[in-house]
Amino acid sequence: MYSTEVEKWLDEVAERDERLYELYGKPHEYVHEGEYIAIGSDGRTIISTDPDYVLIRAVETFGRGNFALTRIGHKAFGQWLTLSP
């Protein structure tokens, strides 16, 4: 079983990612829907149709764990972080 600390951390990451998307990702929905986006805490974004490119560039640019990563127009934040019993 996962500890309460890990669950709390996962919730915080999911909330951060949702907030970043609402502020900096949502405005790209009309032009880039379905593409992948990485959003740094400062609002800088990396967008591409290639998820591998976005992930590699995000790690290089923002540092591991310092960005939100999702598909534009898809609400899936926290789902991959959800702990299974």
Residue, then its C-alpha position, 0 to 999 in steps of 0.5 A: m500500500y502506498s503511503t499517505e505522503v505519496e498520495k498527497w504528493l500525487d494529488e499536488v502534482a495533478e493539481r499543479d498540472e491542471r492549473l498550468y494547463e488551464l492557464y497556458g495550455k487551454p489557449h492552444e486548443y483551437v489551433h493545436e487540439g490533439e497535439y502534445i504539450a509540455i508546460g513549464s511552471d513559468g508558462r513556457t510551452i513545447i508543442s508537437t505532434d510527436p510525444d517523444y519529442v515533447l518529453i525529451r525537450a521538456v526534460e532538457t528545458f524544464g528539468r525532470g518533473n518540473f512540467a505538466l505533460t498532456r495532450i491538448g484538448h484531452k482532460a486526463f490529468g492525474q489519471w496516470l498518477t492514480l494509485s490502484p488498490 
